[in-house]
Amino acid sequence: MKNLFIALGAVALLGATSCKKYHTCECTTTTNGVTTTTSSTSEEKMTKSDAKAECEGSASASGGGASASVSCELK
């Protein structure tokens, strides 16, 4: 019986980590000393690793010019 509970717990943990859901990406842009924060929620359900890759990709896509600094973080 104890082994059954351990096995069920392992399956539940595995299922919880790979589920797809909506994620929020928050980007902070600093240009000439002025900081702006924007956030966006994914339009489709995705895994956390896919959402993190997309969020980090939006930081490099934002660019913002030579005097701008952009950093994005998955919330």
Buried (B, 14 or more C-beta within 10 A) or exposed (E): EEEEEEEEEEEEEEEEEEEEEEBEBBBBBBEEEEEEEEEEEBEEEBBBEBBBEBBBEBBEEBEBEEEBEBEBBBE
